[in-house]
């Protein structure tokens, strides 16, 4: 009888828990789309400076390791 009572209470707990957990998929989709938009905008505006900075950093690293 105690097992049946525990199983009943646990089953009700799971049903209530599942009913209240719907998730927030639209929020995550909005954050992902906004992040992609910001990255695209920033790279579009500063692409020359970003490319120059990365090329300069790579040149410094490769010239330091090849000279040793």
C-alpha positions as CSV (number, residue, x, y, z in Angstrom):
1,X,0.0,0.0,0.0
2,X,2.9,2.4,0.8
3,X,4.5,1.6,-2.6
4,X,1.3,2.4,-4.4
5,X,1.0,5.7,-2.5
6,X,4.6,6.7,-3.3
7,X,4.1,5.8,-7.0
8,X,0.9,7.8,-7.1
9,X,2.5,10.9,-5.6
10,X,5.6,10.6,-7.7
11,X,3.5,10.1,-10.9
12,X,1.5,13.2,-10.1
13,X,4.7,15.2,-9.5
14,X,6.1,14.2,-12.9
15,X,2.9,15.1,-14.7
16,X,2.8,18.6,-13.0
17,X,6.5,19.1,-13.7
18,X,6.2,18.2,-17.4
19,X,3.2,20.4,-17.8
20,X,5.0,23.5,-16.4
21,X,8.3,23.0,-18.3
22,X,7.7,24.2,-21.9
23,X,11.1,25.6,-22.6
24,X,12.1,28.9,-24.1
25,X,12.9,28.1,-27.7
26,X,11.7,31.4,-29.2
27,X,14.0,33.3,-26.8
28,X,17.0,31.2,-27.8
29,X,16.2,31.6,-31.5
30,X,15.9,35.4,-31.0
31,X,19.3,35.5,-29.2
32,X,21.0,33.4,-31.9
33,X,19.6,35.5,-34.8
34,X,20.5,38.8,-33.0
35,X,24.0,37.5,-32.4
36,X,24.5,36.5,-36.0
37,X,23.2,39.9,-37.1
38,X,25.6,41.8,-34.8
39,X,28.5,39.7,-36.0
40,X,27.6,40.3,-39.6
41,X,27.2,44.0,-39.0
42,X,30.4,44.4,-37.1
43,X,32.4,42.4,-39.7
44,X,30.8,44.3,-42.6
45,X,31.8,47.7,-41.1
46,X,35.2,46.7,-39.8
47,X,36.3,43.9,-42.2
48,X,39.4,45.7,-43.4
49,X,40.6,46.5,-39.9
50,X,39.8,43.0,-38.6
51,X,41.6,41.3,-41.6
52,X,44.7,43.6,-41.1
53,X,44.8,42.9,-37.3
54,X,44.6,39.1,-37.8
55,X,47.2,39.2,-40.6
56,X,49.5,41.3,-38.5
57,X,49.1,39.0,-35.5
58,X,49.8,35.9,-37.6
59,X,52.8,37.5,-39.2
60,X,54.2,38.4,-35.8
61,X,53.8,34.9,-34.5
62,X,55.2,33.2,-37.6
63,X,58.2,35.5,-37.8
64,X,59.0,35.0,-34.1
65,X,58.9,31.2,-34.4
66,X,60.8,31.0,-37.6
67,X,63.6,33.2,-36.3
68,X,64.3,31.0,-33.3
